[in-house]
Amino acid sequence: MTFNTLRPFASKVIDPLADFFIRCEVSPDTVSIASLVCAFFAGLSFYYSPAAKEFILLAGILVIFNSILDALDGVIARKSNRATPRGDFLDHVIDRYSDVFIICSIFFAGYVHWQIGVAAIVGVLLTSYLGTQAQALNLGRYYGGIMGRADRLVVVVLAAFANSIYSASIAGFSILGWAVILIAVTSHITAFQRILYIWKRLE
């Protein structure tokens, strides 16, 4: 949603990278799997970050790589005429696993109460499901709402960097904890927005 407006700027970075990967004959599926690896190690870094502040900075950097690679695989597929339903399916499966690795590791590490963490991951997965459910109902894939995946990742990255600088609690939670709370609330709002959109389109 909000950060989708930055796509024209992002494309200036992504397109040259995609051309480079195409010249190196790197497949879109390989890039998708690489994004999952980044998400997995970002999760590990978040999980162990309470013991070492450097890990939270590393986690933020790995989430950035996950974001870039996630955007890159689709561009490579389109530019090289290798876009397939199978690749699209793999991309969405990997995105969901990446969401779980990143969000769950933060509340597993104790930055926020597990109940809030569960609310956040449920909201994230439900939001993603509704986006693809719109497509299943022949309404086209829908990315609307106040908190899309790009927005979530930007929130996590900014919170990770800020938390690495200022780790003290603010009203009972660290900056990263507040980021999960924000994601929990806005993801469910986004899910509701998508439900309304789909419901109205089905009239």
N, C-alpha and C positions, 0 to 999 in steps of 0.2 A: 504494500500500500504506500506508505510514506516514502520509503526508500526506493520504490519502483521508479520514482521521478528522477533518480540518479542513474537510471539505466543508460541514457545517452553518454554520460561521462564514463561509466563502467565499461561500455563497449569499446571505448578508445584504448582501454587496457586489455580487455578480453580478446578482441578481434585479432590483434597482432600475435598474442599468445596462441590462439587457436591456429593461425596460419603456421606458426613455428612447429606446433605439435603435428599438424598435418604433414608438413615437409619431413618430419622425423618418423612418419607413419605410425604414430601412437593412436590406438583405437579409442573411441569414446568410452567404451566399457572399462578400459584400463584406467582412464582418468576418473571415472565414477568410483572404481574400487580404491583408487588412491585417495579420493575424498573421504571414503569410509575409514581408511587407515588413519588419516589425520584426525577425524572425529574420535576414533578410539583412543588415540594417544592424548588428545585434548581431554577426554574424560578421565584418563589415568592421572594426568597432570592436575586437573581440578581436585580429584579425590585426595591426592597426596599434598596438595598445596597448603593445608593448614600447618603442616610440619616444616615447610620451606617456602618462603614467599616467592622465590624464583619460579616455582612451578606454576603459579597462577599467571605470571607473565608469559611463560611458555605456552600455557593453555590458550591464552588469548591469541597468540601468534598462530597456533595450530588451527584455531577456529577460523582465522582469516584465510589460511590455506584451504581449509575445507570449503569455505564460501567461494573462493576463486575457482577451485576445481569443479565444484558443483555447477557453477555457471558455465564453465568451460566445456564440459562434456557435451551439452546440447548444441553449443555453437559449432564444435568440431563435427558433430554428427550432421548438422544441416549443411555446413560448408563443403563437406566431403561426400555429400549425398549418401550418408550411411545411417540416416535416421530410420529406426525400425520400431515397431511396437514392443519388441523384446527389449531393446535398449531403453525405451521409455519406461517400461515396467521395472527394469533393474534400477534405473535412476530413482524412481519413487520409493522402492524398497530400501535402497541405501540411504535416502534422505530420512526415512523414518527411523532407521537404526541409528543414524547420526544424531537425530534429535534426542533419542533415548540416551545415548552415550553422554551427550553434552549436558542435558538438563538433569538427568538422574544423578550423575556424578557430583553435581554441585550440591544437591541436598543430601546425598549419601555422605558427603564430606562434612556436613553439619552447618552449612552456611544459612540454612533455613530449616524450620521444622518439617518433618517428613510429610505431614498432612498437606502442607502448602505445596511441597514438591510434587506430591501425587496429583493435586489439583492442577498444577502447571502442566505436567506431562499429559494428563488426560485432555486438557484444553488444547494443547499443541496437536495431539494425535487426532482429536475430533475435528479441529479446524482443517487439517490436511485431508481427512476423510471426506469432509463435506465438499472440498474443492474438487476432488475427483468424482464424487458422487454426482455432482452437477453434470459432469461429462458423461457418466454412465446413463443419465436420464436424457441424453441428447441435447443438453443445454450449453454444451461447451465447458471446458475447464474454467473454473472461477477462482480468481485470486484476490477478490475484494475483501474489505474489512480493515480494521485499524492495526492489526498485527499479523502480517504475513511472515513467511520464513526469513526473508531478507531482513525484515525489521528485527525479528528475534535475535538473529545472529549479530547484528550491529549492537543491540542492547547488551548481549553477553560479552562481546569484545570490549566495548567501552567500560562496562562494569568490571571486567577482569583487570584492565589496565588501571582503572581508578582504584580498585581494591589493592593492587600491588603497591600503590603509592600511599594510600590511606586505609589501613586495615581495621581501624577502630570502629566500634558499633555506633550506629546512628538510630536512636529510638529503638534499641534492642536488636537491630540487624546490621550486618555489614552491607557495604554497597552491593556486593554480589547477591546477598540475601534479598535485598530490596529489588534487584533485577528480576529474580525468580518470582517474587510477589507481583511485580508489574506484568510479567509474562503470564502468570496464572490468571490475573484479572482480565487483561486485554485479550488473551486467547479465547476465553469464554465469551467475551463480548463479540469477538470476531466470528466465533462459531454461531452465535445467535444472529448476527448480521447475515451470514451465509444461509442459515436456515430460512430467514425471511425472504432473501433473494430467490432461493430455489422454490419456496412455497408459492411466491407470487408468479414466478415464471410458469408454474405448473397449472395455473388457473385456466 
